[in-house]
Amino acid sequence: MAADLAMLPSHLAKIIQTAPLRYKLFEIQKKSGGRREVAQPAREVKAIQRWLIRELGPRLPVHECATAYREGSSIRKNAEAHASSRYMLKLDFTNFFPSIVRSDLHAHLDRHCSDYLDPSARKLIAHVSCWARHREPPLRLCIGAPSSPLLSNSLMFEFDNRLAAVAKDDGVVYTRYADDITLSSRDRGKIDRYTEIVQTLLESLQYPKLTLNEGKTVLASRAGKRVVTGLILTPEGSVSIGRDRKRLIRAMYHRSLTKQLDSKETQVLAGLIAFADSIEPGFSQRLKGSVRP
């Protein structure tokens, strides 16, 4: 690691020892209102965590039902898995990343990496991947660390594996996008019991110790609006960005044609159109075709 990062071993050891304290704390606005606390590691800690991701990524198990933070995956693919179903249950974890603590990481590395990492290396990895919030224990994952996505995905492997097996036997589709669980079926009777199944499964796990945010539990059907990772599932079985986003994009596009957008708004519009094309291929062409010469 020291050679790859062009650091003296003694300097690298000092950074690792103090890594949980080398975080900058700030807040961001939540879509649902209020503020979310986010911590970001210092540049030198990020470099170490990125090195670990490259080394551990090919070795740590991640279940195929975990659709976030993976090459070739997207919110569209996550939503498409449920597009043909009639009924859908959405569940959400409370404080997902901060609930995963250093002892969870250590236990996971002991279980899956003991054949190529000695105890001291496993201890080091768990330590340097965690944050000391307000400089107090326990050390935990934080949202802003580059190693948190991979580690959280892998730590959920046992949960994903067991829930996916139950769902498959029931003919239920299961995906997890970070802390968002989606289960869907053509039979409502099967979906109704999965909140209890998930709660029982969480209680039985050795690690991590997670709880459901009951206020975010949603049961939906084709008779109403079905939203998965911010995308709309249509009654016809396709995935859409939704009418509100389309209305906004069209309004901004027409304003751009008459030079009413400033440079920042123009960049926002370009991003929205690119996003729409990634979800509904051909959207930009249809948008241009809707404008009369």
Buried (B, 14 or more C-beta within 10 A) or exposed (E): BEEEBEBEEEEBEEBBEEBBEBBEEEEEEEEEEEEEEBBBBBEBBBBBBBBBBEBBEEEBBBBEBBBBBBEEBBBBBBBBBBBEBBBBBBBBBBEBBBBBBBBBBBBBBBEBBEEEBEEEEBBBBBBBBBBBBEEEEEBBBBBBBBBBBBBBBBBBBBBBEBBBEBBEEBEBBBBBBBBBBBBBBBEEEBBEEBBEBBBEBBEEBEBBEBEBBEEBBEBBEBEEEBBBBBBBBEEEEBBBBBEEBBEBBEEBBEBBEEEEBEEEEBEBBEEBBEBBBEBBEEBBEEBEEEEEE
